[in-house]
């Protein structure tokens, strides 16, 4: 799966070692051709974040469904989707890039929550520009933002954050990898 400024490309290797490339654009169901994030969930769906919303590709049936309307239903105006993640409990997290914060969706209960920075709450997310989401080995959700890394403990719904003041090389977090020892490796500016 390759996200580009001209849509989504799916490259499949054939039995004879040739390749088939299928391209998807706005006319096929993308909210925009500018793809900014891709995530394959546990059910075999490819989540496609664009600069104008989100779609889901049923990988088996090769059909795209634009689900940007769910952001409208949640009152989320920031449609620039920069990060998508499904945790080990099947909960989805969607990161908005233009100050929209973090969205948590429970597909079983249909409940959702939008996390945004509250300067009066030290346990809120540190920044509303989310760049990356993953999970550590203890089930904590790790969120890379434009102002440090945030660790969301799902059982408390509270955030811990770390910035340059705590030893980070830079506050802008682009990626996070978790190794076998539950150590965090981050790419920054």
Secondary structure, DSSP 8 states (H G I E B T S, - for coil): -EEETTEEEEEEE-TTS-EEEEEE-GGGT-S-S-EEEEEE-TTSEEEEEETTEEEEEETTTTEEEE-THHHHHHT-----EEEEEE-TTSEEEEEETTTTEEEEEETTTTEEEEE---TT-TTS-S-S-EEEEEE-TTS-EEEEETTEEEEEETTTTEEEEE-GGGT-S-S-EEEEEE-TT--EEEEE-
